[in-house]
Amino acid sequence: MPRKSRIDAPGTLHHVIVRGIEGRKIFEDDKDQYDFIKRLGLILTETQTECYAWALIPNHFHLLIRTGEISLSTVMRRLLTGHAINYNRRHQRHGHLFQNRYKSIICQEDTYLLELVRYIHLNPLRANLVDNLNQLDKYPFSGHGVIMGKHKQSWQNRKLVLLYFNEKIVPAKKAYKAFIKQGVDQGPREDLIGGGLIRSVGGWTAVSEMRKANIHEKSDERILGDGQFVAQVLSKSQESLERRSMLKSKKVDVDYIVERVAKLLNLTVDEIHQPGKYKHLVMARSIICYWAVRELGENMSVMAKRFGLSIVAVSKSVKRGAEIVKSKGYQIY
């Protein structure tokens, strides 16, 4: 059975798990890990991707991130490619470093954000990289130490996590630490490393009870959440696919969009492709990027190449374009 395509949309919360090929190490020493952290922070900052939890283990790593305008696939491609090149160069090796397909699970925030923060941040302790929670506080290769204030990473959103416990920093850290401690004896928590009905409702016993009560919950292995959440995510995804299919049937592509915007703004196609930050050109490119990325599903890197922009600039253009289209009432066709 073929694997289902990934689901992604701006604002989606993902638990990402990346493992080394054949279970091999992807970090040989501290320098590998510090280099990875530097790259991770740079990419998350540039792509405006929020990170709430992370942990590096010698043969794999975990991230809990919320995507912005730039897709998860773009973020992960930059991160994994950059690390693999650096790792292979340092250790004089060739070939693949990671498993062919990283794992990403869309998560229902209200139910799972704190559970996943705890699960991810306890990984170094479970992997015997540290001996106790006090050592975990100082461990530099996970986000737990950042939340506890022992390390600083400007790209990690520790504030949101701590606000779940208290508005004041000191009692918030104390409550967070107590919450982490409660999870030490919970074991590996297989229910938090994937989606599907069994994980979402709490195991086979819960599924059995639901069936006896004739209760049916929507489920999907790509999504960790209750039936209503799963249905909402899948519905939005299906609507997006149907919309793109309809536009394709009407022969709407990027070239069509460029011509459409040129007519709307009384410009020529050549003018739109001219370099410069003139207001009318920025407006035109913003609308084009928004329709191409959001409506057609075009890759931001393609649009960046077309207009000689960075991916970050395209991301900002998409956001700006959405506001322009909404305020002006423009239609794609």
C-alpha positions as CSV (number, residue, x, y, z in Angstrom):
1,M,0.0,0.0,0.0
2,P,1.5,3.4,-1.1
3,R,2.4,5.8,1.7
4,K,0.0,8.8,2.0
5,S,1.3,12.2,1.1
6,R,2.2,14.6,3.9
7,I,-0.4,17.1,5.1
8,D,0.8,20.6,5.8
9,A,-0.6,24.1,6.1
10,P,0.6,27.3,7.8
11,G,0.2,27.1,11.6
12,T,0.3,23.3,11.7
13,L,1.9,21.7,14.7
14,H,4.2,18.8,13.8
15,H,6.1,16.2,15.8
16,V,9.1,15.4,13.6
17,I,11.3,12.3,14.1
18,V,14.4,11.7,12.0
19,R,16.5,8.6,12.3
20,G,19.9,7.6,10.9
21,I,19.9,5.1,8.0
22,E,19.9,1.5,9.4
23,G,19.9,3.0,12.9
24,R,23.4,4.5,12.5
25,K,24.6,7.6,14.3
26,I,23.9,11.0,12.8
27,F,25.9,12.7,15.5
28,E,29.4,11.4,16.3
29,D,30.5,14.1,18.7
30,D,29.6,17.4,20.3
31,K,30.8,19.4,17.3
32,D,28.3,17.6,15.1
33,Q,25.5,18.5,17.5
34,Y,26.6,22.1,17.9
35,D,26.8,22.5,14.2
36,F,23.3,21.0,13.8
37,I,21.9,23.3,16.5
38,K,23.4,26.3,14.8
39,R,21.9,25.3,11.4
40,L,18.5,24.4,13.0
41,G,18.3,27.8,14.6
42,L,19.2,29.7,11.5
43,I,16.7,27.8,9.3
44,L,13.9,28.1,11.9
45,T,14.5,31.8,12.2
46,E,14.6,32.4,8.5
47,T,11.5,30.4,7.8
48,Q,9.6,31.8,10.8
49,T,9.0,28.3,12.1
50,E,8.3,28.1,15.8
51,C,10.0,25.4,17.9
52,Y,8.7,24.3,21.3
53,A,10.7,21.2,22.0
54,W,13.7,19.3,20.6
55,A,16.2,16.7,21.5
56,L,19.3,15.2,19.8
57,I,20.2,11.6,20.3
58,P,23.3,10.0,18.6
59,N,21.2,8.1,16.0
60,H,18.0,10.3,15.8
61,F,16.4,13.6,16.8
62,H,13.0,15.0,17.6
63,L,11.4,18.4,16.9
64,L,8.1,19.8,17.9
65,I,7.5,22.7,15.5
66,R,4.8,24.9,14.1
67,T,5.2,25.8,10.4
68,G,4.8,29.3,9.1
69,E,4.2,30.2,5.5
70,I,7.2,28.0,4.4
71,S,6.3,24.3,4.2
72,L,7.6,21.6,6.5
73,S,9.2,19.9,3.5
74,T,11.2,23.0,2.7
75,V,12.4,23.4,6.2
76,M,13.4,19.8,6.6
77,R,15.1,19.6,3.2
78,R,17.3,22.5,4.1
79,L,18.1,21.0,7.6
80,L,18.8,17.5,6.5
81,T,20.7,18.2,3.4
82,G,22.9,20.8,5.2
83,H,23.7,18.4,8.1
84,A,24.3,15.4,5.8
85,I,26.8,17.4,3.7
86,N,28.6,18.7,6.8
87,Y,28.6,15.3,8.5
88,N,30.0,13.5,5.5
89,R,32.7,16.1,4.9
90,R,33.8,16.0,8.6
91,H,33.9,12.2,8.8
92,Q,35.1,11.5,5.3
93,R,32.1,9.3,4.3
94,H,29.7,9.2,1.3
95,G,26.1,8.1,0.8
96,H,22.8,8.7,2.7
97,L,22.9,9.6,6.3
98,F,19.1,9.6,7.1
99,Q,16.3,7.1,6.5
100,N,14.7,7.9,3.2
101,R,11.6,9.5,4.8
102,Y,11.4,11.4,8.0
103,K,8.4,11.0,10.2
104,S,6.0,13.9,10.8
105,I,2.8,13.7,12.7
106,I,0.3,16.6,12.8
107,C,-0.8,17.1,16.5
108,Q,-3.8,18.5,18.2
109,E,-2.3,21.3,20.3
110,D,-4.6,21.5,23.3
111,T,-4.4,17.8,24.0
112,Y,-0.8,17.0,23.0
113,L,1.5,19.9,23.1
114,L,2.7,19.6,26.7
115,E,2.7,15.8,26.5
116,L,5.0,16.0,23.5
117,V,7.2,18.6,25.1
118,R,7.7,16.2,28.1
119,Y,8.2,13.1,25.9
120,I,10.7,14.8,23.7
121,H,12.7,16.5,26.5
122,L,12.9,13.2,28.5
123,N,14.6,11.4,25.5
124,P,18.2,12.1,26.7
125,L,17.3,10.6,30.1
126,R,15.7,7.5,28.6
127,A,18.7,7.1,26.3
128,N,21.1,7.2,29.3
129,L,22.8,10.3,28.0
130,V,22.2,11.9,31.4
131,D,21.7,10.2,34.8
132,N,19.0,12.3,36.3
133,L,16.8,15.4,35.9
134,N,19.4,17.8,37.4
135,Q,21.9,16.7,34.7
136,L,19.1,17.0,32.1
137,D,18.7,20.7,33.2
138,K,22.2,21.3,32.0
139,Y,22.3,19.0,29.0
140,P,23.0,21.3,26.0
141,F,21.5,19.1,23.3
142,S,17.8,19.4,24.1
143,G,15.3,22.2,24.6
144,H,14.7,21.3,28.3
145,G,17.7,23.2,29.5
146,V,16.5,26.2,27.5
147,I,13.1,26.2,29.3
148,M,14.9,25.8,32.6
149,G,17.0,28.9,31.8
150,K,20.3,27.0,31.8
151,H,20.9,27.6,28.1
152,K,19.8,30.2,25.6
153,Q,18.4,29.6,22.1
154,S,16.5,32.6,20.8
155,W,14.7,30.5,18.2
156,Q,13.0,28.2,20.8
157,N,9.7,29.5,22.1
158,R,10.1,28.7,25.8
159,K,7.6,31.4,26.7
160,L,4.5,29.6,25.3
161,V,5.4,26.4,27.1
162,L,6.0,28.1,30.5
163,L,2.7,30.1,30.1
164,Y,0.9,26.8,30.4
165,F,2.1,26.6,34.0
166,N,2.2,30.2,35.3
167,E,2.5,33.8,34.0
168,K,5.5,34.3,36.3
169,I,8.8,32.8,35.3
170,V,10.0,31.3,38.6
171,P,6.8,29.4,39.5
172,A,6.3,28.4,35.9
173,K,9.7,26.7,35.7
174,K,9.1,25.0,39.1
175,A,5.8,23.7,37.9
176,Y,7.2,22.7,34.5
177,K,10.0,20.7,36.2
178,A,7.5,18.9,38.4
179,F,5.5,18.1,35.3
180,I,8.6,16.7,33.6
181,K,9.4,14.6,36.7
182,Q,6.0,13.0,36.6
183,G,6.8,11.6,33.2
184,V,10.0,9.8,34.1
185,D,8.3,6.6,35.0
186,Q,5.9,6.6,32.0
187,G,8.2,4.6,29.8
188,P,8.8,5.1,26.0
189,R,5.2,6.4,25.3
190,E,4.6,4.7,21.9
191,D,1.3,6.5,21.8
192,L,3.1,9.8,21.1
193,I,5.3,8.8,18.2
194,G,2.6,8.4,15.6
195,G,-1.1,9.0,14.7
196,G,-4.1,6.8,14.1
197,L,-7.0,5.7,16.2
198,I,-5.3,3.5,18.6
199,R,-2.8,6.2,19.7
200,S,-5.3,9.0,19.6
201,V,-7.8,7.4,22.0
202,G,-5.3,5.8,24.3
203,G,-4.8,2.2,23.2
204,W,-6.6,-1.0,22.1
205,T,-8.7,-1.1,25.3
206,A,-10.2,2.3,24.6
207,V,-10.8,1.3,20.9
208,S,-12.6,-1.9,22.1
209,E,-14.8,0.1,24.5
210,M,-15.7,2.6,21.8
211,R,-16.7,-0.2,19.4
212,K,-18.9,-1.8,22.1
213,A,-20.6,1.5,22.5
214,N,-21.0,1.9,18.7
215,I,-18.8,5.0,18.8
216,H,-16.9,5.7,15.6
217,E,-14.0,8.2,15.5
218,K,-12.3,9.5,12.4
219,S,-8.6,8.6,12.3
220,D,-5.5,8.9,10.2
221,E,-2.0,7.6,10.9
222,R,-0.6,11.0,9.9
223,I,-2.6,12.8,12.6
224,L,-2.6,12.6,16.4
225,G,-5.8,14.0,17.8
226,D,-9.5,13.2,18.4
227,G,-12.0,12.4,15.7
228,Q,-13.2,16.0,15.3
229,F,-9.7,17.3,14.9
230,V,-8.8,14.6,12.4
231,A,-11.9,15.3,10.4
232,Q,-11.2,19.0,10.3
233,V,-7.6,18.5,9.1
234,L,-8.6,16.0,6.4
235,S,-11.5,18.2,5.3
236,K,-9.3,21.2,4.9
237,S,-6.7,19.1,3.0
238,Q,-9.4,17.7,0.7
239,E,-10.8,21.1,0.0
240,S,-7.3,22.3,-0.9
241,L,-6.8,19.3,-3.3
242,E,-10.2,19.8,-4.9
243,R,-9.5,23.5,-5.4
244,R,-6.2,22.8,-7.0
245,S,-7.7,20.2,-9.2
246,M,-10.4,22.6,-10.3
247,L,-7.9,25.3,-11.1
248,K,-5.8,22.8,-13.1
249,S,-8.8,21.8,-15.1
250,K,-9.3,25.5,-16.0
251,K,-5.6,25.6,-17.1
252,V,-4.6,27.9,-14.3
253,D,-0.8,27.8,-13.9
254,V,1.8,30.3,-12.8
255,D,2.0,31.9,-16.2
256,Y,-1.7,32.4,-16.2
257,I,-1.5,34.0,-12.7
258,V,1.2,36.4,-13.9
259,E,-0.9,37.5,-16.8
260,R,-4.0,37.8,-14.6
261,V,-2.2,40.0,-12.1
262,A,-0.7,42.1,-14.9
263,K,-4.3,42.9,-16.1
264,L,-5.6,43.5,-12.7
265,L,-2.8,46.1,-11.9
266,N,-2.5,47.5,-15.5
267,L,1.1,46.2,-15.9
268,T,2.9,44.2,-18.5
269,V,4.3,40.8,-17.8
270,D,7.8,42.1,-18.5
271,E,7.3,44.9,-15.9
272,I,6.4,42.4,-13.3
273,H,9.6,40.4,-13.8
274,Q,11.8,43.5,-13.6
275,P,14.0,43.8,-10.5
276,G,13.2,46.5,-8.0
277,K,11.2,47.2,-4.9
278,Y,8.7,49.7,-6.4
279,K,5.4,49.5,-4.6
280,H,3.4,48.4,-7.7
281,L,5.9,45.6,-8.5
282,V,6.0,44.4,-4.9
283,M,2.2,44.3,-4.9
284,A,2.1,42.3,-8.1
285,R,4.7,39.8,-7.0
286,S,3.0,39.4,-3.7
287,I,-0.3,38.5,-5.3
288,I,1.4,36.1,-7.7
289,C,3.3,34.4,-4.9
290,Y,0.2,34.0,-2.8
291,W,-2.0,32.5,-5.5
292,A,0.8,30.3,-6.8
293,V,1.8,28.9,-3.4
294,R,-1.5,28.8,-1.6
295,E,-3.9,28.1,-4.5
296,L,-1.7,26.0,-6.8
297,G,0.6,24.4,-4.2
298,E,3.7,25.7,-6.1
299,N,7.0,25.3,-4.3
300,M,8.4,28.5,-2.8
301,S,11.8,27.7,-4.2
302,V,10.4,27.8,-7.7
303,M,8.8,31.2,-7.1
304,A,12.1,32.4,-5.5
305,K,14.0,31.4,-8.6
306,R,11.5,33.0,-10.9
307,F,11.7,36.4,-9.3
308,G,15.3,36.3,-8.0
309,L,14.2,36.3,-4.4
310,S,15.1,34.4,-1.3
311,I,12.6,31.8,0.0
312,V,12.2,34.0,3.1
313,A,11.2,36.9,0.8
314,V,8.7,34.7,-1.0
315,S,7.2,33.7,2.4
316,K,6.7,37.3,3.2
317,S,5.3,38.0,-0.2
318,V,2.7,35.2,0.3
319,K,1.6,36.7,3.6
320,R,1.4,40.2,2.1
321,G,-0.4,38.8,-1.0
322,A,-3.1,37.2,1.2
323,E,-3.8,40.5,2.8
324,I,-3.9,42.4,-0.5
325,V,-6.3,39.8,-2.2
326,K,-8.6,39.9,0.8
327,S,-8.7,43.7,1.1
328,K,-9.1,44.3,-2.7
329,G,-11.4,41.3,-3.3
330,Y,-9.3,40.0,-6.2
331,Q,-10.2,36.7,-7.8
332,I,-7.8,34.3,-9.4
333,Y,-10.0,33.9,-12.5
